């Protein structure tokens, strides 16, 4: 059992109220769950959306955000069979129950009884985090994948992996347009390029476009560019990887006939979608909501072999004390790349 003591965590007392670093009682695992000592956690725009009140799953305060994490199992519940303290793990941001109708079909990412750390319950901007249904959701980390790299997998990279390959059905030689080159967008660029697709990255920031080129984009153009002209008729697949009406409309508008739009970025308000183009071009509109834990081994194998390098997108590492300012700033500016939170303030490159 976890001893009754205090751990550090970043909390807020209501939507848009100040974020503060405090000490709180450490969590105990549910009978089916586990407590993980967080070694690294990604700072994601979804956390900002939650703090702003855009996510209906956040209902109780105070609240601890954070949902992209990697670390070491600290304790497990009595019903857990596959894991023990000391195991190195990560977890999808959607924790599935493993028994509902969707889970029976293998679609854990849309589980009917899902929980999400940082949304339905306290998250990973803390030294310890409690996770549900550990035998279903925990993913063991290969020795070659350190905690800092793994922290970006649970939301951004895994979501992009499924969005590009499983939902978008991208094939070699197709044009793929990625609108928004933050963590999700850069991941989508890298994955699509590794598949053999021709990628055009779209973003207003020069730094983001430079990162997209480094990730494998054949073209990198400013937001508002004519993607259809640049790709010789339009993209076969296009992703809104940031979430916003302009990006969503631009993504749909960039498609050629029978193209496939994949919505990945969260939309605070329902966007006005150009349904005239959906009809006239016979477009597909698709959504991507993370990836199930059982689908991780294929992706981790590509990371192990060096075919995919999610660690290349990490731009900075910060401690828990820097999270309040960094999270609040996400509404003022859009920073390309990934920021990793190290709860123990151990920010040595590659540590984990």
C-alpha positions in Angstrom: 0.0 0.0 0.0 1.0 3.6 -0.6 1.9 5.3 2.7 -0.3 8.1 3.9 1.8 11.1 3.1 1.7 14.3 1.0 2.8 14.7 -2.6 3.0 17.7 -4.8 0.4 18.5 -7.4 -0.8 21.4 -9.6 -4.4 22.2 -8.9 -7.2 24.7 -9.7 -10.3 25.4 -7.7 -12.6 26.3 -10.6 -12.5 26.9 -14.3 -10.1 29.7 -15.2 -9.1 30.2 -11.6 -5.4 30.4 -10.8 -3.3 27.2 -11.0 -1.2 26.6 -7.9 1.3 24.0 -6.8 0.3 22.4 -3.5 0.7 19.3 -1.4 -2.1 16.8 -1.3 -2.7 13.4 0.2 -1.2 10.7 -2.0 -3.7 8.4 -3.8 -4.4 4.8 -3.1 -5.2 2.4 -6.0 -8.7 1.1 -6.6 -9.0 -2.7 -6.5 -8.8 -2.8 -10.3 -6.3 0.1 -10.5 -2.8 1.2 -10.0 -0.9 4.2 -8.7 2.0 5.3 -10.9 4.9 7.5 -9.8 5.1 10.1 -12.6 8.5 10.5 -14.2 7.3 12.7 -17.1 4.0 14.2 -18.3 3.2 16.1 -21.4 1.8 19.6 -21.3 -1.0 19.4 -23.9 -3.5 21.9 -25.2 -6.3 19.6 -24.1 -5.2 20.4 -20.5 -5.8 24.1 -21.3 -9.2 23.4 -22.8 -10.1 21.6 -19.5 -9.0 24.5 -17.4 -11.0 26.9 -19.5 -14.2 24.8 -18.9 -14.5 23.3 -22.4 -14.6 19.7 -21.2 -17.8 18.4 -19.5 -16.0 15.6 -17.8 -14.4 17.9 -15.3 -17.0 18.3 -12.6 -15.3 18.3 -9.2 -12.9 20.8 -7.6 -10.2 21.2 -6.8 -8.8 19.5 -9.9 -5.4 18.2 -11.0 -4.9 18.3 -14.8 -2.5 16.3 -16.9 -3.2 13.2 -19.0 0.0 12.2 -20.9 2.3 10.3 -18.7 5.0 7.7 -18.1 6.5 6.4 -14.9 6.9 3.5 -12.6 4.1 1.5 -10.9 4.1 2.5 -7.2 1.2 0.3 -6.0 -1.6 -1.9 -7.4 -5.0 -2.9 -6.3 -5.9 -6.4 -5.0 -7.5 -7.4 -8.3 -4.6 -6.5 -10.6 -2.8 -9.5 -12.0 -0.5 -8.2 -14.8 1.5 -5.5 -13.0 3.6 -5.0 -9.9 5.5 -2.1 -8.3 8.6 -1.2 -10.2 7.2 -1.8 -13.7 7.9 1.0 -16.2 4.6 2.0 -17.9 2.7 4.5 -19.9 -1.1 4.7 -20.5 -3.6 5.9 -23.1 -5.4 9.1 -22.2 -8.7 7.1 -22.4 -8.7 4.4 -19.8 -11.2 1.6 -20.8 -13.2 -0.7 -18.6 -12.5 -3.7 -20.8 -16.0 -5.2 -20.4 -18.5 -2.9 -22.2 -19.9 -3.4 -25.8 -17.2 -1.2 -27.3 -14.4 -2.8 -25.4 -15.7 -6.3 -26.5 -15.1 -5.1 -30.1 -11.6 -3.9 -29.3 -12.6 -0.2 -29.5 -11.3 0.8 -26.1 -10.7 4.4 -27.2 -14.5 4.9 -27.2 -15.3 2.8 -24.1 -18.8 3.4 -22.8 -17.4 3.7 -19.2 -14.1 5.3 -20.0 -12.2 7.4 -17.5 -9.5 10.0 -18.4 -6.8 11.1 -16.0 -6.8 14.9 -15.8 -10.5 15.1 -16.8 -12.8 12.5 -15.1 -10.4 12.4 -12.1 -7.1 13.9 -10.9 -4.4 13.7 -13.5 -0.6 13.6 -13.9 0.6 17.1 -13.0 1.6 15.5 -9.8 4.2 13.2 -8.3 1.6 10.3 -8.1 -1.4 9.5 -10.2 -4.2 6.9 -9.8 -5.3 5.0 -12.9 -8.3 2.7 -13.5 -8.5 -0.8 -14.8 -4.7 -1.3 -14.8 -4.7 -4.8 -16.5 -6.6 -3.3 -19.5 -4.8 0.1 -19.8 -1.2 0.0 -18.6 1.4 -0.4 -21.4 4.8 -1.7 -20.6 7.7 0.4 -21.9 10.7 -1.2 -23.7 14.1 -0.4 -22.3 14.9 1.7 -25.4 12.0 4.1 -24.8 12.6 6.5 -21.9 9.9 8.1 -19.8 10.4 11.6 -21.4 9.8 10.1 -24.9 6.9 7.9 -23.7 5.1 10.8 -22.0 4.2 12.2 -25.4 2.8 9.0 -26.7 -0.4 8.7 -24.6 -2.3 11.5 -26.2 -0.6 13.3 -29.1 1.5 10.6 -30.8 -0.8 7.7 -30.3 -3.8 9.8 -31.4 -2.0 10.9 -34.5 -0.9 7.3 -35.2 -4.4 6.0 -35.2 -5.8 9.1 -37.0 -3.3 8.8 -39.9 -3.2 5.0 -40.3 -6.4 3.5 -39.0 -9.0 6.3 -39.3 -7.6 8.3 -42.2 -6.4 5.1 -44.0 -3.4 6.9 -45.4 -1.5 5.0 -48.2 1.9 5.6 -49.7 1.9 8.2 -52.5 -1.2 10.0 -51.2 -1.1 13.7 -50.3 -1.8 14.3 -46.6 -2.4 17.9 -45.4 -1.8 18.5 -41.7 -3.3 21.7 -40.4 -1.6 22.8 -37.1 1.9 21.7 -36.3 1.9 21.4 -32.5 2.5 18.0 -30.9 -0.4 16.2 -32.6 0.3 17.8 -36.0 4.0 17.1 -36.0 3.4 13.5 -35.0 0.9 13.2 -37.9 3.5 14.6 -40.3 6.2 12.1 -39.1 3.8 9.1 -39.2 2.4 10.0 -42.6 5.8 10.6 -44.1 7.1 7.3 -42.7 4.2 5.6 -44.4 5.4 7.0 -47.7 2.7 9.7 -48.1 3.5 13.1 -49.4 2.8 15.6 -46.6 2.0 19.3 -46.8 2.1 21.0 -43.4 0.1 24.1 -42.7 0.7 26.5 -39.8 1.0 30.3 -39.2 4.3 30.0 -37.4 7.7 29.7 -39.2 9.2 27.7 -36.4 6.4 25.2 -36.6 6.8 24.9 -40.3 10.6 24.3 -39.9 9.9 21.5 -37.4 7.4 20.0 -39.9 10.0 19.9 -42.6 12.4 18.2 -40.3 9.7 15.7 -39.5 9.3 14.8 -43.1 6.9 17.3 -44.7 7.5 17.7 -48.4 5.8 21.1 -48.3 5.3 23.5 -45.4 3.1 26.5 -46.1 1.6 29.3 -44.1 -2.0 29.1 -42.9 -4.3 30.4 -45.6 -2.3 29.0 -48.5 -4.0 27.3 -51.4 -3.3 23.6 -50.5 -5.3 22.3 -53.4 -3.1 24.2 -55.9 0.1 23.2 -54.0 -0.8 19.5 -54.2 -2.0 19.5 -57.7 -5.7 19.1 -57.0 -6.0 18.7 -53.3 -5.1 16.3 -50.5 -6.4 12.8 -50.3 -6.5 13.0 -46.5 -6.5 16.2 -44.4 -6.3 16.6 -40.6 -7.3 19.4 -38.3 -4.7 18.8 -35.6 -5.2 21.9 -33.6 -9.0 22.4 -33.2 -10.6 25.6 -34.4 -13.2 26.6 -36.9 -10.7 28.1 -39.4 -8.5 25.0 -39.3 -11.5 22.7 -39.7 -12.8 24.6 -42.7 -9.4 24.9 -44.3 -8.8 21.1 -43.8 -12.1 20.2 -45.5 -11.6 22.8 -48.2 -8.1 21.4 -49.0 -9.5 18.0 -50.0 -9.9 16.6 -53.5 -13.0 14.7 -54.5 -13.6 11.6 -52.3 -11.1 13.0 -49.8 -11.1 12.1 -46.1 -11.1 14.8 -43.4 -10.0 13.6 -39.9 -10.9 15.8 -36.9 -8.3 15.4 -34.2 -8.2 18.8 -32.4 -10.9 19.6 -29.9 -13.5 22.2 -30.9 -14.6 24.4 -27.9 -17.7 25.4 -30.0 -19.4 23.5 -32.8 -17.8 24.8 -36.0 -19.5 25.9 -39.2 -18.6 23.1 -41.6 -18.7 23.7 -45.4 -21.3 21.0 -46.1 -21.6 22.2 -49.6 -18.1 20.9 -50.3 -18.8 17.7 -48.4 -21.7 17.0 -50.7 -20.3 18.2 -54.0 -16.9 16.4 -53.5 -18.4 13.4 -51.7 -16.1 13.8 -48.8 -15.7 11.7 -45.7 -15.8 13.4 -42.3 -14.1 11.3 -39.6 -13.1 11.6 -35.9 -10.1 10.2 -34.0 -10.2 9.8 -30.2 -6.9 8.3 -29.1 -5.8 4.7 -29.3 -6.4 1.6 -27.2 -3.6 0.2 -25.1 -3.7 -3.1 -26.9 -2.7 -1.3 -30.1 0.5 0.2 -28.6 3.0 -2.6 -29.3 3.1 -2.0 -33.1 3.7 1.8 -32.6 6.3 1.1 -29.8 8.1 -1.4 -32.1 8.5 1.4 -34.7 9.9 3.7 -32.0 12.3 1.0 -30.8 13.6 0.5 -34.3 14.0 4.2 -34.9 11.4 4.4 -37.7 9.5 6.9 -35.6 11.1 9.3 -33.2 8.6 11.1 -31.1 11.3 12.5 -28.8 12.4 14.8 -31.7 9.5 17.0 -30.9 10.4 17.8 -27.3 11.3 21.4 -27.2 11.7 22.0 -23.4 11.3 20.3 -20.0 9.9 22.1 -17.0 9.2 21.3 -13.3 5.9 21.2 -11.6 6.4 24.8 -10.3 6.5 26.0 -13.9 3.3 24.3 -15.0 0.8 27.1 -13.8 2.4 29.8 -16.0 3.0 27.4 -18.9 -0.5 26.1 -19.0 -2.1 29.5 -18.7 0.1 30.8 -21.5 -1.3 28.2 -24.0 -4.3 30.5 -24.5 -2.1 33.5 -25.4 0.3 31.9 -27.8 0.6 28.6 -29.7 4.0 27.0 -29.2 5.2 24.3 -31.6 6.6 21.1 -30.3 6.1 19.4 -27.0 6.8 20.5 -23.4 7.5 17.8 -20.9 6.8 18.2 -17.2 9.3 16.4 -14.9 7.6 16.2 -11.4 10.9 15.5 -9.6 12.5 18.4 -11.5 15.0 15.9 -13.1 15.4 17.4 -16.5 18.5 15.7 -17.8 18.0 15.1 -21.5 16.9 11.5 -22.1 16.4 10.8 -18.4 13.8 8.3 -17.5 
